[in-house]
Amino acid sequence: MPDCLFCKIVNKEIPSDIVYEDDQVLAFRDIEPQSPVHILVIPKEHFASILHIQSENFELLGHIFQVCNQLAHEFDIDESGFRIVNNCKEDGGQTVNHLHFHLLGGRKLAWPPG
């Protein structure tokens, strides 16, 4: 998607603080962190939202959660706890139309979130 912010990050057209990358997934620090650990985990392939995931992409979602698990250990939030958030569409708080998951931790997180 040529005008997608996250696609531009995947293509290295926009710099980011990458903490993980493989052939399917990219993870980088959020530029406006809401907690001490705030990492965005995105598929390299463009999907506008979770609503665009089909059954043939379910393995990708599993891989994204494996990456979140690995990063929780690497950033030492696995013992204290963390949150994985996916916002969908405007009312859900999605601000970039590229599927992404927020990995948040390093402080006590309130509920409800907002």
Residue, then its C-alpha position, 0 to 999 in steps of 0.5 A: m500500500p503506497d501511502c500506508l505509514f506502516c508499509k513505509i516502515v516495513n519498506k525502510e522508507i521511514p526509520s523506526d526503532i526496530v526490535y524484531e524482524d523476520d520474513q513475516v513480521l516487524a516489531f518496533r517501539d511506538i513513537e508515543p509510548q503509553s507504557p515503559v514497554h510499548i512495541l508495535v507488532i505488525p505483519k509485513e503484508h498489508f491488511a487494513s484491520i483484523l477484519h481483513i484476515q481470512s482463514e488462510n492467514f490464521e497462521l500469521l496471527g499465531h506467529i504474531f502472538q509467538v513474537c509478542n511472547q518472545l518480546a515479553h520475555e526479552f523486555d522482562i515484562d513476562e513475570s509482571g504482566f503485559r497487555i496485547v491490544n488490537n484496535c479496529k476501525e475508528d470507534g475501536g481507536q485504530t489510527v493507522n489502517h494497517l493491522h497491528f498489535h500493541l505490546l504494553g507493559g512495565r507498569k500497572l495497566a488500568w481497566p477499562p482501558g478507555 
